[in-house]
Amino acid sequence: MRLYSLIGYRQLWSVRSMLIGLSAAMTWAISLQPEPSVRAWQPVSLDFAAAYAQTVTNEEVRSYAEAVLSMENNRIEAYTQISDILTSAGFDVTEYRLSCPNAPSLTDVPRRVRSRVQPILVDYCNAAREIVETSGLTVDRFNDITTAHRNDSDLTERIQLEIAAIRQP
């Protein structure tokens, strides 16, 4: 079943635009894997990433942390639903790349379950985009911060401290 038949042609373009913005750099925050790898991807220039990370303001760190926390429940719910579908069909969810950039095709997901997995992933990706935008960041800026923190331990620590501060009552 094609994506546009699941969600409509107009929504397909919205999803495609979002998928471009929510690139592989965002996998840490929106991946459906239970324990995302913080250093799974390295940009071409680590010096550039480190320099760029220094330009992330405290307000952006706060917005980023809020977005990541806001996405978490949706991520867990989507992961659980998809895991249940794959497991009931005899597949191991950890063998498939379930991320927003892959949502339109999911070519590695078995065809017989793809039509049930795809709408869950697309809904999650749309919700993630809305959360990021509501947090005060653009999707591109969120992705930039995600890329930068993977290569900058100081920025990662700032984000982790902000997440801890937000979680405290």
C-alpha positions as a Markdown table, in Angstrom:
| # | Residue | x | y | z |
|---|---|---|---|---|
| 1 | Met | 0.0 | 0.0 | 0.0 |
| 2 | Arg | 1.5 | 3.3 | -1.0 |
| 3 | Leu | 2.0 | 6.1 | 1.6 |
| 4 | Tyr | -0.3 | 8.5 | -0.2 |
| 5 | Ser | -3.1 | 6.0 | -0.1 |
| 6 | Leu | -2.7 | 5.7 | 3.6 |
| 7 | Ile | -2.7 | 9.4 | 4.5 |
| 8 | Gly | -3.7 | 11.4 | 1.4 |
| 9 | Tyr | -1.7 | 13.1 | -1.3 |
| 10 | Arg | -1.6 | 16.5 | 0.4 |
| 11 | Gln | -0.4 | 15.0 | 3.6 |
| 12 | Leu | 2.2 | 13.0 | 1.7 |
| 13 | Trp | 4.0 | 16.2 | 0.7 |
| 14 | Ser | 3.8 | 17.4 | 4.3 |
| 15 | Val | 5.3 | 14.2 | 5.5 |
| 16 | Arg | 8.0 | 14.3 | 2.8 |
| 17 | Ser | 8.9 | 17.8 | 3.7 |
| 18 | Met | 9.1 | 16.8 | 7.3 |
| 19 | Leu | 11.2 | 13.7 | 6.5 |
| 20 | Ile | 13.7 | 15.9 | 4.8 |
| 21 | Gly | 13.9 | 18.0 | 7.9 |
| 22 | Leu | 13.9 | 15.1 | 10.3 |
| 23 | Ser | 17.0 | 13.6 | 8.7 |
| 24 | Ala | 19.2 | 10.8 | 10.0 |
| 25 | Ala | 20.7 | 13.4 | 12.3 |
| 26 | Met | 17.6 | 13.4 | 14.4 |
| 27 | Thr | 17.6 | 9.6 | 14.9 |
| 28 | Trp | 18.8 | 9.9 | 18.4 |
| 29 | Ala | 15.7 | 11.7 | 19.5 |
| 30 | Ile | 13.1 | 10.2 | 17.3 |
| 31 | Ser | 14.4 | 6.8 | 16.6 |
| 32 | Leu | 12.0 | 4.0 | 17.7 |
| 33 | Gln | 14.9 | 1.9 | 19.0 |
| 34 | Pro | 14.6 | 1.4 | 22.8 |
| 35 | Glu | 18.2 | 2.6 | 23.5 |
| 36 | Pro | 19.3 | 5.1 | 20.9 |
| 37 | Ser | 23.0 | 5.3 | 20.2 |
| 38 | Val | 24.2 | 8.8 | 20.9 |
| 39 | Arg | 27.2 | 8.5 | 18.6 |
| 40 | Ala | 25.8 | 6.5 | 15.8 |
| 41 | Trp | 26.6 | 9.0 | 13.1 |
| 42 | Gln | 29.6 | 11.3 | 12.6 |
| 43 | Pro | 29.5 | 14.3 | 10.4 |
| 44 | Val | 32.3 | 15.0 | 7.9 |
| 45 | Ser | 33.9 | 17.7 | 9.9 |
| 46 | Leu | 34.1 | 17.1 | 13.7 |
| 47 | Asp | 35.8 | 20.5 | 14.1 |
| 48 | Phe | 32.8 | 22.2 | 12.5 |
| 49 | Ala | 30.4 | 20.3 | 14.7 |
| 50 | Ala | 32.3 | 21.3 | 17.8 |
| 51 | Ala | 32.5 | 24.9 | 16.8 |
| 52 | Tyr | 28.9 | 25.0 | 15.8 |
| 53 | Ala | 27.8 | 23.4 | 19.2 |
| 54 | Gln | 29.3 | 26.4 | 21.0 |
| 55 | Thr | 26.8 | 28.6 | 19.3 |
| 56 | Val | 23.8 | 26.7 | 20.9 |
| 57 | Thr | 22.2 | 29.1 | 23.4 |
| 58 | Asn | 20.9 | 28.1 | 26.8 |
| 59 | Glu | 17.4 | 28.8 | 25.5 |
| 60 | Glu | 17.9 | 26.4 | 22.6 |
| 61 | Val | 19.3 | 23.8 | 24.9 |
| 62 | Arg | 16.1 | 24.2 | 27.1 |
| 63 | Ser | 13.8 | 24.0 | 24.0 |
| 64 | Tyr | 15.7 | 21.0 | 22.7 |
| 65 | Ala | 15.5 | 19.2 | 26.1 |
| 66 | Glu | 11.8 | 19.9 | 26.3 |
| 67 | Ala | 11.2 | 18.6 | 22.8 |
| 68 | Val | 13.1 | 15.4 | 23.5 |
| 69 | Leu | 11.2 | 14.8 | 26.7 |
| 70 | Ser | 7.9 | 15.6 | 25.0 |
| 71 | Met | 8.6 | 13.1 | 22.3 |
| 72 | Glu | 9.5 | 10.2 | 24.6 |
| 73 | Asn | 6.0 | 9.0 | 25.4 |
| 74 | Asn | 5.0 | 9.0 | 21.8 |
| 75 | Arg | 8.2 | 7.2 | 20.9 |
| 76 | Ile | 7.6 | 4.5 | 23.4 |
| 77 | Glu | 4.0 | 4.1 | 22.4 |
| 78 | Ala | 4.9 | 3.9 | 18.7 |
| 79 | Tyr | 7.7 | 1.5 | 19.3 |
| 80 | Thr | 5.5 | -0.8 | 21.4 |
| 81 | Gln | 2.8 | -0.9 | 18.8 |
| 82 | Ile | 5.2 | -1.6 | 16.0 |
| 83 | Ser | 7.1 | -4.2 | 18.1 |
| 84 | Asp | 3.8 | -5.9 | 18.8 |
| 85 | Ile | 2.9 | -6.1 | 15.1 |
| 86 | Leu | 6.3 | -7.4 | 14.1 |
| 87 | Thr | 6.6 | -9.8 | 17.0 |
| 88 | Ser | 3.1 | -11.3 | 16.3 |
| 89 | Ala | 4.2 | -11.9 | 12.7 |
| 90 | Gly | 7.4 | -13.6 | 13.9 |
| 91 | Phe | 9.9 | -10.8 | 13.3 |
| 92 | Asp | 12.4 | -9.1 | 15.6 |
| 93 | Val | 11.8 | -5.4 | 15.8 |
| 94 | Thr | 15.5 | -4.7 | 16.4 |
| 95 | Glu | 16.4 | -5.9 | 12.9 |
| 96 | Tyr | 14.6 | -3.0 | 11.2 |
| 97 | Arg | 15.6 | 0.6 | 10.8 |
| 98 | Leu | 12.5 | 2.4 | 12.1 |
| 99 | Ser | 13.1 | 6.1 | 11.8 |
| 100 | Cys | 11.4 | 9.1 | 10.2 |
| 101 | Pro | 13.6 | 9.3 | 7.1 |
| 102 | Asn | 12.7 | 5.7 | 6.3 |
| 103 | Ala | 8.9 | 6.1 | 6.9 |
| 104 | Pro | 7.8 | 6.5 | 3.2 |
| 105 | Ser | 9.2 | 3.2 | 2.1 |
| 106 | Leu | 10.2 | 0.9 | 4.9 |
| 107 | Thr | 11.6 | -1.4 | 2.3 |
| 108 | Asp | 13.4 | -3.5 | 4.8 |
| 109 | Val | 10.1 | -4.2 | 6.8 |
| 110 | Pro | 8.4 | -7.3 | 5.5 |
| 111 | Arg | 5.6 | -6.5 | 3.1 |
| 112 | Arg | 3.0 | -8.4 | 5.0 |
| 113 | Val | 3.3 | -6.1 | 8.0 |
| 114 | Arg | 4.5 | -2.9 | 6.3 |
| 115 | Ser | 1.0 | -1.5 | 5.8 |
| 116 | Arg | 0.3 | -1.7 | 9.5 |
| 117 | Val | 3.7 | -0.4 | 10.6 |
| 118 | Gln | 3.8 | 2.6 | 8.2 |
| 119 | Pro | 0.9 | 4.6 | 9.5 |
| 120 | Ile | 2.1 | 4.3 | 13.1 |
| 121 | Leu | 5.6 | 5.5 | 12.1 |
| 122 | Val | 4.2 | 8.4 | 10.0 |
| 123 | Asp | 1.9 | 9.5 | 12.8 |
| 124 | Tyr | 4.8 | 9.4 | 15.2 |
| 125 | Cys | 7.0 | 11.5 | 12.8 |
| 126 | Asn | 4.2 | 14.0 | 12.3 |
| 127 | Ala | 3.8 | 14.3 | 16.1 |
| 128 | Ala | 7.6 | 14.7 | 16.5 |
| 129 | Arg | 7.7 | 17.5 | 14.0 |
| 130 | Glu | 4.9 | 19.3 | 15.8 |
| 131 | Ile | 6.6 | 18.9 | 19.2 |
| 132 | Val | 9.8 | 20.3 | 17.8 |
| 133 | Glu | 8.1 | 23.3 | 16.3 |
| 134 | Thr | 6.0 | 23.9 | 19.4 |
| 135 | Ser | 9.2 | 23.9 | 21.5 |
| 136 | Gly | 10.4 | 27.0 | 19.7 |
| 137 | Leu | 12.9 | 25.4 | 17.4 |
| 138 | Thr | 12.7 | 24.7 | 13.7 |
| 139 | Val | 13.2 | 21.2 | 12.6 |
| 140 | Asp | 16.4 | 22.2 | 10.9 |
| 141 | Arg | 17.8 | 23.8 | 14.1 |
| 142 | Phe | 16.7 | 20.7 | 16.2 |
| 143 | Asn | 18.6 | 18.5 | 13.7 |
| 144 | Asp | 21.6 | 20.8 | 13.9 |
| 145 | Ile | 21.7 | 20.5 | 17.7 |
| 146 | Thr | 21.2 | 16.7 | 17.4 |
| 147 | Thr | 24.2 | 16.5 | 15.1 |
| 148 | Ala | 26.3 | 18.8 | 17.2 |
| 149 | His | 25.7 | 17.1 | 20.5 |
| 150 | Arg | 26.8 | 13.7 | 19.1 |
| 151 | Asn | 30.2 | 15.1 | 18.6 |
| 152 | Asp | 30.5 | 17.5 | 21.5 |
| 153 | Ser | 30.4 | 16.1 | 25.0 |
| 154 | Asp | 30.0 | 19.5 | 26.5 |
| 155 | Leu | 26.8 | 20.1 | 24.6 |
| 156 | Thr | 25.6 | 16.6 | 25.4 |
| 157 | Glu | 26.2 | 17.3 | 29.1 |
| 158 | Arg | 24.3 | 20.7 | 28.9 |
| 159 | Ile | 21.4 | 18.9 | 27.3 |
| 160 | Gln | 21.5 | 16.1 | 29.9 |
| 161 | Leu | 21.6 | 18.6 | 32.8 |
| 162 | Glu | 18.7 | 20.5 | 31.3 |
| 163 | Ile | 16.6 | 17.3 | 31.0 |
| 164 | Ala | 17.4 | 16.5 | 34.6 |
| 165 | Ala | 16.4 | 20.0 | 35.6 |
| 166 | Ile | 13.1 | 19.8 | 33.7 |
| 167 | Arg | 12.3 | 16.4 | 35.3 |
| 168 | Gln | 12.8 | 17.8 | 38.9 |
| 169 | Pro | 9.5 | 18.9 | 40.5 |
